[in-house]
Amino acid sequence: MTHTGMDGTGTELDRAEPYFALARHEAHLLDMRRYDDWLRLYADDATYWVPVDPAATDPEDSLSIVCDDRKRILDRLFRLSSGYAHAEVPPSTVRRVVSGCDVSPCPHGADVDVVSTFVLVHARLGRQGVIAGDYLHCLSTDGQRPLIRRKRVGLLDPHAVNGPLAFLL
């Protein structure tokens, strides 16, 4: 998608598009349960955080639904892939819509913050639910491709989420 400015150069939207594409691609990999491919989007020191308070900014000072480092992420992926996540036998069908992306410099030591809005629909055993909120992806861009160093999932209403959240948000 090309957006040409008055001077004939690309606009901020053009520079942000690869980051939007990464957020959408991550959602697609999770929807398809391609966990090995999904994990390759993450830096070795990455964290995955779902705070109880959607306005929380620091996992050290906040209650968390999920607060995983690389080892915990690998444990979670093993349970999801092996059938040991009993709340996900049979697995949920999940589809995410990611939109409303914004890109800014990152104050957390990564290079770029990508904030987006998501709606997640999950279905399992004749029941369907909807979860919405925002994603914050803190990306490191110092390698050949951007890597996710931190993902924060701010749930619109964490108290309205019913049942276990065995699948990744």
DRENBA-220900 format. One record per residue (C-alpha): residue number from 1; residue in three letters; y, z, x. Coordinates in nm, 3 decimals, m for minus. Example, Ala and Ser with C-alpha at 12.3 -4.5 7.8 and 13.67 -1.06 7.14 Angstrom:
<rs>
<r 1 'ala' <m0.450 0.780 1.230>>,
<r 2 'ser' <m0.106 0.714 1.367>>,
</rs>
This chain:
<rs>
<r 1 'met' <0.000 0.000 0.000>>,
<r 2 'thr' <0.327 m0.109 0.161>>,
<r 3 'his' <0.660 0.035 0.065>>,
<r 4 'thr' <0.944 m0.137 0.246>>,
<r 5 'gly' <1.269 0.048 0.296>>,
<r 6 'met' <1.616 m0.108 0.286>>,
<r 7 'asp' <1.597 m0.176 0.660>>,
<r 8 'gly' <1.263 m0.358 0.632>>,
<r 9 'thr' <1.060 m0.075 0.784>>,
<r 10 'gly' <0.782 0.124 0.623>>,
<r 11 'thr' <0.878 0.432 0.427>>,
<r 12 'glu' <0.759 0.794 0.446>>,
<r 13 'leu' <0.500 0.707 0.181>>,
<r 14 'asp' <0.341 0.454 0.417>>,
<r 15 'arg' <0.311 0.714 0.693>>,
<r 16 'ala' <0.162 0.967 0.449>>,
<r 17 'glu' <m0.099 0.734 0.294>>,
<r 18 'pro' <m0.372 0.798 0.558>>,
<r 19 'tyr' <m0.349 1.171 0.482>>,
<r 20 'phe' <m0.370 1.112 0.107>>,
<r 21 'ala' <m0.672 0.891 0.169>>,
<r 22 'leu' <m0.839 1.170 0.368>>,
<r 23 'ala' <m0.794 1.418 0.079>>,
<r 24 'arg' <m0.940 1.166 m0.168>>,
<r 25 'his' <m1.225 1.078 0.068>>,
<r 26 'glu' <m1.313 1.444 0.114>>,
<r 27 'ala' <m1.333 1.487 m0.264>>,
<r 28 'his' <m1.560 1.184 m0.296>>,
<r 29 'leu' <m1.797 1.311 m0.025>>,
<r 30 'leu' <m1.825 1.645 m0.205>>,
<r 31 'asp' <m1.882 1.471 m0.541>>,
<r 32 'met' <m2.169 1.274 m0.387>>,
<r 33 'arg' <m2.306 1.585 m0.208>>,
<r 34 'arg' <m2.275 1.409 0.128>>,
<r 35 'tyr' <m2.232 1.739 0.308>>,
<r 36 'asp' <m2.303 1.616 0.663>>,
<r 37 'asp' <m2.035 1.348 0.628>>,
<r 38 'trp' <m1.800 1.603 0.467>>,
<r 39 'leu' <m1.848 1.847 0.755>>,
<r 40 'arg' <m1.749 1.577 1.006>>,
<r 41 'leu' <m1.401 1.581 0.850>>,
<r 42 'tyr' <m1.358 1.941 0.973>>,
<r 43 'ala' <m1.260 2.075 1.315>>,
<r 44 'asp' <m1.503 2.314 1.486>>,
<r 45 'asp' <m1.265 2.606 1.425>>,
<r 46 'ala' <m1.195 2.515 1.061>>,
<r 47 'thr' <m1.165 2.766 0.778>>,
<r 48 'tyr' <m1.224 2.718 0.405>>,
<r 49 'trp' <m1.038 2.964 0.182>>,
<r 50 'val' <m1.020 3.025 m0.193>>,
<r 51 'pro' <m0.788 3.322 m0.258>>,
<r 52 'val' <m0.795 3.525 m0.579>>,
<r 53 'asp' <m0.416 3.501 m0.599>>,
<r 54 'pro' <m0.311 3.134 m0.607>>,
<r 55 'ala' <0.020 3.228 m0.437>>,
<r 56 'ala' <m0.149 3.402 m0.143>>,
<r 57 'thr' <m0.068 3.265 0.202>>,
<r 58 'asp' <m0.272 3.480 0.440>>,
<r 59 'pro' <m0.648 3.546 0.409>>,
<r 60 'glu' <m0.609 3.863 0.621>>,
<r 61 'asp' <m0.386 4.023 0.356>>,
<r 62 'ser' <m0.545 3.884 0.039>>,
<r 63 'leu' <m0.854 3.915 m0.175>>,
<r 64 'ser' <m1.069 3.605 m0.152>>,
<r 65 'ile' <m1.326 3.434 m0.369>>,
<r 66 'val' <m1.434 3.244 m0.055>>,
<r 67 'cys' <m1.314 3.288 0.303>>,
<r 68 'asp' <m1.545 3.094 0.533>>,
<r 69 'asp' <m1.536 3.012 0.901>>,
<r 70 'arg' <m1.755 2.739 1.049>>,
<r 71 'lys' <m2.069 2.957 1.051>>,
<r 72 'arg' <m2.026 3.056 0.685>>,
<r 73 'ile' <m1.955 2.694 0.590>>,
<r 74 'leu' <m2.282 2.591 0.759>>,
<r 75 'asp' <m2.467 2.871 0.574>>,
<r 76 'arg' <m2.320 2.756 0.243>>,
<r 77 'leu' <m2.416 2.394 0.311>>,
<r 78 'phe' <m2.771 2.497 0.400>>,
<r 79 'arg' <m2.808 2.686 0.071>>,
<r 80 'leu' <m2.665 2.394 m0.128>>,
<r 81 'ser' <m2.885 2.137 0.048>>,
<r 82 'ser' <m3.208 2.337 0.055>>,
<r 83 'gly' <m3.227 2.467 m0.299>>,
<r 84 'tyr' <m3.162 2.828 m0.195>>,
<r 85 'ala' <m2.840 2.834 m0.397>>,
<r 86 'his' <m3.023 2.940 m0.715>>,
<r 87 'ala' <m2.711 2.900 m0.930>>,
<r 88 'glu' <m2.720 2.531 m0.835>>,
<r 89 'val' <m3.083 2.453 m0.925>>,
<r 90 'pro' <m3.064 2.191 m1.065>>,
<r 91 'pro' <m2.738 2.095 m0.893>>,
<r 92 'ser' <m2.417 2.048 m1.089>>,
<r 93 'thr' <m2.271 1.704 m1.131>>,
<r 94 'val' <m1.914 1.733 m1.007>>,
<r 95 'arg' <m1.623 1.492 m1.013>>,
<r 96 'arg' <m1.280 1.556 m0.866>>,
<r 97 'val' <m0.950 1.382 m0.923>>,
<r 98 'val' <m0.698 1.436 m0.642>>,
<r 99 'ser' <m0.334 1.337 m0.691>>,
<r 100 'gly' <0.023 1.444 m0.640>>,
<r 101 'cys' <m0.002 1.454 m0.261>>,
<r 102 'asp' <0.283 1.569 m0.039>>,
<r 103 'val' <0.290 1.577 0.342>>,
<r 104 'ser' <0.495 1.808 0.563>>,
<r 105 'pro' <0.482 1.962 0.913>>,
<r 106 'cys' <0.236 2.251 0.935>>,
<r 107 'pro' <0.348 2.604 1.031>>,
<r 108 'his' <m0.014 2.716 1.096>>,
<r 109 'gly' <m0.073 2.548 1.431>>,
<r 110 'ala' <m0.206 2.219 1.293>>,
<r 111 'asp' <0.009 1.909 1.287>>,
<r 112 'val' <0.038 1.817 0.920>>,
<r 113 'asp' <0.007 1.996 0.586>>,
<r 114 'val' <m0.120 1.788 0.296>>,
<r 115 'val' <m0.071 1.950 m0.045>>,
<r 116 'ser' <m0.234 1.790 m0.347>>,
<r 117 'thr' <m0.328 1.870 m0.704>>,
<r 118 'phe' <m0.687 1.854 m0.820>>,
<r 119 'val' <m0.887 1.861 m1.140>>,
<r 120 'leu' <m1.259 1.924 m1.100>>,
<r 121 'val' <m1.506 1.867 m1.383>>,
<r 122 'his' <m1.854 2.012 m1.339>>,
<r 123 'ala' <m2.157 1.968 m1.562>>,
<r 124 'arg' <m2.497 2.135 m1.548>>,
<r 125 'leu' <m2.772 2.198 m1.801>>,
<r 126 'gly' <m2.570 2.070 m2.098>>,
<r 127 'arg' <m2.258 2.271 m2.014>>,
<r 128 'gln' <m1.934 2.137 m1.877>>,
<r 129 'gly' <m1.633 2.309 m1.726>>,
<r 130 'val' <m1.296 2.220 m1.581>>,
<r 131 'ile' <m1.128 2.382 m1.280>>,
<r 132 'ala' <m0.779 2.286 m1.166>>,
<r 133 'gly' <m0.541 2.385 m0.893>>,
<r 134 'asp' <m0.403 2.268 m0.564>>,
<r 135 'tyr' <m0.543 2.194 m0.222>>,
<r 136 'leu' <m0.372 2.263 0.106>>,
<r 137 'his' <m0.526 2.074 0.395>>,
<r 138 'cys' <m0.389 2.168 0.738>>,
<r 139 'leu' <m0.474 1.875 0.962>>,
<r 140 'ser' <m0.492 1.838 1.336>>,
<r 141 'thr' <m0.391 1.490 1.445>>,
<r 142 'asp' <m0.434 1.521 1.821>>,
<r 143 'gly' <m0.764 1.329 1.838>>,
<r 144 'gln' <m0.870 0.981 1.736>>,
<r 145 'arg' <m0.869 1.078 1.370>>,
<r 146 'pro' <m0.722 1.366 1.169>>,
<r 147 'leu' <m0.946 1.672 1.131>>,
<r 148 'ile' <m0.916 1.947 0.873>>,
<r 149 'arg' <m0.844 2.278 1.047>>,
<r 150 'arg' <m0.785 2.479 0.731>>,
<r 151 'lys' <m0.846 2.414 0.364>>,
<r 152 'arg' <m0.696 2.645 0.106>>,
<r 153 'val' <m0.789 2.603 m0.260>>,
<r 154 'gly' <m0.535 2.758 m0.497>>,
<r 155 'leu' <m0.696 2.787 m0.840>>,
<r 156 'leu' <m0.464 2.740 m1.136>>,
<r 157 'asp' <m0.624 3.040 m1.310>>,
<r 158 'pro' <m0.893 3.203 m1.097>>,
<r 159 'his' <m0.968 3.454 m1.374>>,
<r 160 'ala' <m1.063 3.174 m1.616>>,
<r 161 'val' <m1.339 3.042 m1.392>>,
<r 162 'asn' <m1.665 3.137 m1.562>>,
<r 163 'gly' <m1.997 3.163 m1.384>>,
<r 164 'pro' <m2.082 3.129 m1.018>>,
<r 165 'leu' <m1.898 2.883 m0.797>>,
<r 166 'ala' <m2.195 2.776 m0.590>>,
<r 167 'phe' <m2.058 2.426 m0.531>>,
<r 168 'leu' <m1.769 2.365 m0.296>>,
<r 169 'leu' <m1.426 2.325 m0.443>>,
</rs>
